[in-house]
Amino acid sequence: MTKTIQIGRILKFAVVLLTTTACAYVPPARFPVTSDQVVAAMRDRQLPIEGLRVIMPTSITASLDHPSLEIESMTLLSPHTAQLKVSCREPGVCLAFYVSATWPAQSVAVTMPPGLGHTIVQAGEAKLERAATRSEPTLRAGSQATLLFEGDRLHIRMRVVCLQGGATGDKVRVSTPDRKQTFTAEILGPTLLKGSL
Protein backbone atom coordinates (compact mmCIF):
# COMPACT_ATOMS: atom_id res chain seq x y z
CA MET A 1 0.00 0.00 0.00
CA THR A 2 2.91 2.36 0.74
CA LYS A 3 4.33 1.68 -2.73
CA THR A 4 0.95 2.50 -4.30
CA ILE A 5 0.85 5.87 -2.49
CA GLN A 6 4.44 6.67 -3.56
CA ILE A 7 3.74 5.75 -7.20
CA GLY A 8 0.61 7.93 -7.09
CA ARG A 9 2.64 10.88 -5.77
CA ILE A 10 5.31 10.38 -8.45
CA LEU A 11 2.69 10.27 -11.19
CA LYS A 12 0.96 13.38 -9.82
CA PHE A 13 4.33 15.20 -9.71
CA ALA A 14 5.11 14.10 -13.29
CA VAL A 15 1.73 15.35 -14.56
CA VAL A 16 2.20 18.72 -12.82
CA LEU A 17 5.75 18.99 -14.19
CA LEU A 18 4.69 18.16 -17.76
CA THR A 19 1.74 20.55 -17.62
CA THR A 20 3.78 23.49 -16.38
CA THR A 21 6.62 22.78 -18.82
CA ALA A 22 4.26 22.58 -21.82
CA CYS A 23 2.50 25.80 -20.84
CA ALA A 24 5.75 27.67 -20.17
CA TYR A 25 7.13 27.27 -23.73
CA VAL A 26 6.53 30.33 -25.86
CA PRO A 27 7.79 30.16 -29.44
CA PRO A 28 10.23 32.91 -30.38
CA ALA A 29 8.75 35.99 -32.04
CA ARG A 30 9.08 36.33 -35.82
CA PHE A 31 9.04 39.65 -37.66
CA PRO A 32 8.07 40.16 -41.32
CA VAL A 33 10.71 41.12 -43.89
CA THR A 34 9.28 43.72 -46.28
CA SER A 35 9.98 44.63 -49.88
CA ASP A 36 11.08 48.09 -48.61
CA GLN A 37 13.93 46.40 -46.74
CA VAL A 38 14.92 44.59 -49.95
CA VAL A 39 14.87 47.93 -51.82
CA ALA A 40 17.17 49.42 -49.14
CA ALA A 41 19.61 46.52 -49.65
CA MET A 42 19.48 47.12 -53.41
CA ARG A 43 20.22 50.82 -52.85
CA ASP A 44 23.26 49.79 -50.76
CA ARG A 45 24.47 47.71 -53.75
CA GLN A 46 24.01 50.75 -56.03
CA LEU A 47 21.20 49.13 -58.02
CA PRO A 48 18.67 51.51 -59.60
CA ILE A 49 15.46 51.81 -57.61
CA GLU A 50 13.54 54.32 -59.77
CA GLY A 51 10.19 52.70 -60.65
CA LEU A 52 11.35 49.38 -59.17
CA ARG A 53 8.80 46.66 -58.37
CA VAL A 54 9.95 43.90 -56.00
CA ILE A 55 7.95 40.67 -55.89
CA MET A 56 8.51 38.50 -52.84
CA PRO A 57 7.42 34.91 -53.52
CA THR A 58 5.94 34.47 -50.03
CA SER A 59 5.96 36.13 -46.63
CA ILE A 60 9.49 36.04 -45.23
CA THR A 61 10.15 36.36 -41.50
CA ALA A 62 13.21 37.02 -39.34
CA SER A 63 14.04 36.63 -35.66
CA LEU A 64 14.88 40.37 -35.40
CA ASP A 65 12.65 43.32 -36.20
CA HIS A 66 13.89 45.23 -39.30
CA PRO A 67 16.96 43.09 -39.99
CA SER A 68 19.71 44.45 -42.19
CA LEU A 69 19.63 42.66 -45.57
CA GLU A 70 22.26 42.12 -48.24
CA ILE A 71 22.11 41.07 -51.88
CA GLU A 72 24.12 37.85 -52.29
CA SER A 73 23.73 37.39 -56.04
CA MET A 74 21.83 38.69 -59.03
CA THR A 75 20.72 36.97 -62.22
CA LEU A 76 19.62 39.19 -65.11
CA LEU A 77 16.63 37.59 -66.83
CA SER A 78 16.06 40.48 -69.25
CA PRO A 79 17.33 44.08 -69.50
CA HIS A 80 14.60 45.11 -67.02
CA THR A 81 14.08 41.98 -64.88
CA ALA A 82 16.36 40.25 -62.37
CA GLN A 83 16.24 37.50 -59.79
CA LEU A 84 18.02 38.40 -56.54
CA LYS A 85 19.22 36.17 -53.72
CA VAL A 86 18.81 38.07 -50.45
CA SER A 87 19.96 37.19 -46.93
CA CYS A 88 20.18 38.78 -43.49
CA ARG A 89 23.59 40.28 -42.61
CA GLU A 90 23.48 38.80 -39.09
CA PRO A 91 23.87 35.01 -39.13
CA GLY A 92 20.85 32.96 -38.02
CA VAL A 93 18.36 35.83 -38.25
CA CYS A 94 16.64 34.60 -41.44
CA LEU A 95 17.03 32.09 -44.23
CA ALA A 96 18.26 33.30 -47.62
CA PHE A 97 15.40 33.93 -50.03
CA TYR A 98 14.81 34.96 -53.64
CA VAL A 99 12.91 37.95 -54.99
CA SER A 100 12.04 39.07 -58.49
CA ALA A 101 12.84 42.69 -59.39
CA THR A 102 11.27 44.48 -62.36
CA TRP A 103 12.11 47.96 -63.65
CA PRO A 104 9.90 49.95 -66.08
CA ALA A 105 10.48 49.14 -69.78
CA GLN A 106 11.25 52.80 -70.55
CA SER A 107 14.08 52.89 -67.97
CA VAL A 108 17.73 52.31 -68.79
CA ALA A 109 18.74 48.64 -68.96
CA VAL A 110 19.97 47.31 -65.63
CA THR A 111 23.68 46.49 -65.38
CA MET A 112 25.54 44.48 -62.79
CA PRO A 113 26.55 46.52 -59.74
CA PRO A 114 30.17 46.68 -58.56
CA GLY A 115 31.20 44.43 -55.69
CA LEU A 116 29.02 41.35 -56.23
CA GLY A 117 32.07 39.50 -57.58
CA HIS A 118 31.87 35.89 -58.69
CA THR A 119 28.29 35.38 -57.47
CA ILE A 120 26.90 37.24 -60.49
CA VAL A 121 25.26 35.15 -63.18
CA GLN A 122 24.41 37.08 -66.32
CA ALA A 123 22.65 35.77 -69.39
CA GLY A 124 24.23 36.36 -72.81
CA GLU A 125 23.51 39.68 -74.52
CA ALA A 126 21.83 38.06 -77.55
CA LYS A 127 19.48 36.15 -75.25
CA LEU A 128 18.61 39.38 -73.41
CA GLU A 129 17.82 41.19 -76.68
CA ARG A 130 15.54 38.36 -77.85
CA ALA A 131 13.74 38.34 -74.48
CA ALA A 132 13.17 42.10 -74.68
CA THR A 133 11.80 42.11 -78.25
CA ARG A 134 9.55 39.05 -78.33
CA SER A 135 6.02 38.91 -76.96
CA GLU A 136 5.92 35.23 -76.05
CA PRO A 137 4.75 33.64 -72.79
CA THR A 138 7.09 33.92 -69.80
CA LEU A 139 7.30 30.12 -69.56
CA ARG A 140 6.57 27.45 -72.15
CA ALA A 141 5.45 23.88 -71.61
CA GLY A 142 8.51 21.64 -71.32
CA SER A 143 10.86 24.37 -70.08
CA GLN A 144 12.82 23.89 -66.87
CA ALA A 145 12.46 26.29 -63.96
CA THR A 146 13.03 26.67 -60.22
CA LEU A 147 10.07 26.16 -57.87
CA LEU A 148 10.19 27.88 -54.46
CA PHE A 149 8.25 26.81 -51.39
CA GLU A 150 8.73 29.16 -48.45
CA GLY A 151 7.15 29.45 -45.04
CA ASP A 152 8.03 30.77 -41.59
CA ARG A 153 10.73 28.17 -40.99
CA LEU A 154 10.91 26.47 -44.36
CA HIS A 155 12.72 27.19 -47.60
CA ILE A 156 12.62 24.59 -50.38
CA ARG A 157 14.01 25.17 -53.86
CA MET A 158 13.66 22.47 -56.53
CA ARG A 159 14.09 22.00 -60.26
CA VAL A 160 10.84 21.37 -62.12
CA VAL A 161 9.55 20.94 -65.66
CA CYS A 162 6.61 23.10 -66.76
CA LEU A 163 3.62 21.11 -67.96
CA GLN A 164 1.84 24.28 -69.14
CA GLY A 165 2.99 27.61 -70.53
CA GLY A 166 1.94 30.98 -69.20
CA ALA A 167 2.79 34.60 -68.44
CA THR A 168 3.96 36.19 -65.19
CA GLY A 169 1.25 35.86 -62.54
CA ASP A 170 -0.41 32.82 -64.17
CA LYS A 171 -0.83 29.56 -62.25
CA VAL A 172 0.50 26.55 -64.13
CA ARG A 173 1.10 22.86 -63.47
CA VAL A 174 4.69 21.70 -63.05
CA SER A 175 6.30 18.39 -62.19
CA THR A 176 9.56 17.04 -60.86
CA PRO A 177 11.99 15.98 -63.64
CA ASP A 178 11.13 12.31 -63.01
CA ARG A 179 7.40 13.17 -63.38
CA LYS A 180 6.53 11.50 -60.06
CA GLN A 181 5.11 14.62 -58.36
CA THR A 182 3.06 17.48 -59.79
CA PHE A 183 2.42 20.91 -58.28
CA THR A 184 0.47 24.04 -59.11
CA ALA A 185 2.68 27.13 -59.06
CA GLU A 186 2.53 30.85 -59.83
CA ILE A 187 4.95 32.20 -62.46
CA LEU A 188 7.20 34.93 -61.03
CA GLY A 189 9.67 35.16 -63.92
CA PRO A 190 11.18 33.26 -66.85
CA THR A 191 12.87 30.70 -64.58
CA LEU A 192 11.13 31.20 -61.23
CA LEU A 193 7.83 29.85 -59.85
CA LYS A 194 6.22 30.03 -56.41
CA GLY A 195 4.42 27.06 -54.89
CA SER A 196 2.01 27.12 -51.97
CA LEU A 197 2.33 24.87 -48.93
Secondary structure, DSSP 4 states (H G I P E B T S, - for coil): -HHHHHHHHHHHHHHHHHHHHHHH--PPP-EEE-HHHHHHHHHHTT---TT-EEE-SS-EEESSSS--EEEEEEEEEETTEEEEEEEESSTTSS--EEEEEE--TTSPPP-PPTT-GGG-EE--HHHHHHHHH----SB-TT-EEEEEEE-SS-EEEEEEEESS-B-TT-EEEEE-TTSS-EEEEEEEETTEEEE--
